Amino acid sequence: MAVSHPLTARSKAYLFLSVTALCWGANTVFAKLAVTEVSPMMLTSWRWLGVVILVWLIAYRDVRREWAEIRPMLGYLLAMGALGFTAFNALFYAAAHETTALNMGIIQGTIPVFVILFAFLVFGERVSALQLFGVGLTLTGVFLVAVEGDFSRLLAFVFNVGDVMIIAACLLYSGYTVWLRVKPKVSALTWFAMLATAAFVASIPLAFLEWQMGLAQWPTPTAWGLLALIVLFPSFIAQVFFIRGVEILGPGRAGIFVNLVPILASIAAVLVLGERFMWFHGAALILVLSGIAIAETFVRRSG
């Protein structure tokens, strides 16, 4: 009789991060479906309120037990939640009004290479010529999407504003990923409960500003259904799994799994939303994924 062996820590990390990528790919579709159902800042605020309620029901005892480790870093927690979660989501959902899910998914492939660059700038991690070449390939793919295959638009500095928003969002999330390494030694659930709370608090001024400008749209019945999916999958399951994956593999290796998001988001955009897959989308995917693969080759060999 064969004896089953428990998953190793690395195998668990691979599983966690693969599920994370699937959830984030689905979030791109959710964002597009929500465009006519709820305004971006309202969606962001309701999303994090839902997560706060869910996670605190589960993590209350853990947070109380680990409060002594958390309290000295409350300012850091607020910044991480505001930039990594709130600002990212606000830009992401606003971008859905201006660009396609295909573009949104492919551009998210920049996160691994931005993680490499930020790890170098912030923590002085070594960056090789091979990694820089991979970064260049990935960014070329992103620019190809941003100008819709017409490089004359690049020379004229003509970009889709939604694509620019996604690039900015990816920069923010990459910084968040790199700074995860200095989090206090608490459980992933406790850490996420605090970040989600910070994200909700930071989202309130954005929702209020949207309302003051007359741009707020209360969620429709369809939006409430989408919010439930967003809260459960890309917000709760994916974020907890991502934090655990970073704990096990480190930000550089964990960030590589984001390269699944462009593929999964592109497939979903075509199958679910019926978006048209153009030649520059295919070329950009090849460039983005090749660049990530080349950049990660050095990480694996030097790790």
Secondary structure, DSSP 8 states (H G I E B T S, - for coil): --------HHHHHHHHHHHHHHHHHHHHHHHHHTTTTS-HHHHHHHHHHHHHHHHHHHHHHHHHHTHHHHGGGHHHHHHHIIIIIIIHHHHHHHHTTTS-HHHHHHHGGGHHHHHHHHHHHHH-----HHHHHHHHHHHHHHHHHHTTT-HHHHHTT---HHHHHHHHHHHHHHHHHHHGGGS-S--HHHHHHHHHHHHHHHHHHHHHHHHHTT------HHHHHHHHHHIIIIIIIHHHHHHHHHHHH-HHHHHHGGGHHHHHHHHHHHHTS-----HHHHHHHHHHHHHHHHHHHHHHHH-
